[in-house]
Amino acid sequence: MEDRIWVAIHPRLSETRVLVTAGSGPTLLKAHLAPQPWHQRALPSLLEALALWQRQQGGCKYFCVGGTENTGWLLGKTITEKNVELS
């Protein structure tokens, strides 16, 4: 298994799609979520929970795929790629 979980995030006006894979391996999770998170810690908490669930001490790597001008919630700015380490 890869040392990281990959999370693809596709924000849209009507929903946010999330795809989680074990590196370049199998799909772990597919989700259709609200267009924006209710809380500013939602994304970091989701990524940390996924890493903990899968016992990935290397954390997660996530990508913002496409999106609209309404994607600033991804951490205060539009982000195309980001590594998230477990604390």
VMD Tcl script that draws the C-alpha trace (Angstrom):
set ca {
  {0.00 0.00 0.00}
  {1.13 3.54 -0.68}
  {2.43 5.65 2.18}
  {-0.24 8.30 1.56}
  {-3.93 8.54 0.98}
  {-4.87 10.60 -2.05}
  {-7.98 12.75 -1.82}
  {-9.41 14.44 -4.90}
  {-11.81 17.30 -4.12}
  {-14.08 18.67 -6.84}
  {-16.05 21.66 -5.52}
  {-19.09 22.70 -7.54}
  {-21.92 25.16 -6.98}
  {-24.39 22.38 -6.09}
  {-22.10 19.94 -4.24}
  {-18.53 18.96 -3.44}
  {-17.39 15.58 -4.72}
  {-14.69 13.71 -2.83}
  {-12.75 10.67 -4.06}
  {-10.32 8.92 -1.71}
  {-7.81 6.30 -2.91}
  {-4.97 4.35 -1.36}
  {-2.26 6.13 -3.34}
  {-2.57 5.00 -6.94}
  {-4.39 1.87 -5.71}
  {-8.00 1.04 -4.93}
  {-10.81 3.48 -4.20}
  {-11.51 3.81 -0.47}
  {-14.36 6.31 -0.46}
  {-16.61 8.33 -2.78}
  {-18.76 11.12 -1.35}
  {-21.10 13.89 -2.46}
  {-21.08 16.61 0.21}
  {-22.59 20.06 0.65}
  {-21.11 22.74 -1.65}
  {-19.18 24.31 1.26}
  {-18.28 23.01 4.71}
  {-20.15 24.43 7.67}
  {-16.97 24.85 9.74}
  {-13.46 26.01 8.79}
  {-11.90 22.89 10.38}
  {-14.07 20.46 8.41}
  {-11.54 19.74 5.65}
  {-8.46 19.31 7.90}
  {-10.55 17.15 10.28}
  {-11.82 14.97 7.41}
  {-8.30 14.43 6.09}
  {-6.93 13.62 9.54}
  {-9.78 11.18 10.20}
  {-9.13 9.37 6.90}
  {-5.42 9.03 7.70}
  {-6.16 7.77 11.20}
  {-8.80 5.33 9.94}
  {-6.35 3.82 7.43}
  {-3.38 3.98 9.85}
  {-1.46 6.21 7.44}
  {1.21 7.90 9.50}
  {2.33 9.83 6.42}
  {-1.00 11.69 6.36}
  {-2.95 12.60 3.22}
  {-2.25 14.33 -0.06}
  {-5.20 16.18 -1.53}
  {-5.94 17.85 -4.83}
  {-8.56 20.40 -5.77}
  {-9.90 19.41 -9.15}
  {-11.45 22.16 -11.26}
  {-13.97 24.05 -9.17}
  {-15.43 27.52 -9.38}
  {-14.58 30.93 -8.01}
  {-16.33 29.76 -4.83}
  {-13.50 27.41 -3.73}
  {-11.65 29.71 -1.32}
  {-12.91 27.67 1.63}
  {-10.29 25.03 0.78}
  {-8.01 26.82 3.26}
  {-8.55 30.47 2.59}
  {-7.31 30.35 -1.02}
  {-7.63 28.20 -4.10}
  {-5.28 25.25 -3.70}
  {-4.35 22.76 -6.36}
  {-2.24 20.37 -4.26}
  {-1.48 20.10 -0.56}
  {0.10 17.57 1.81}
  {-1.50 17.18 5.23}
  {0.66 15.64 7.94}
  {-0.70 14.09 11.11}
  {0.13 16.03 14.24}
}
mol new
graphics top color blue
foreach p $ca { graphics top sphere $p radius 0.5 }
foreach p [lrange $ca 0 end-1] q [lrange $ca 1 end] { graphics top cylinder $p $q radius 0.2 }
display resetview
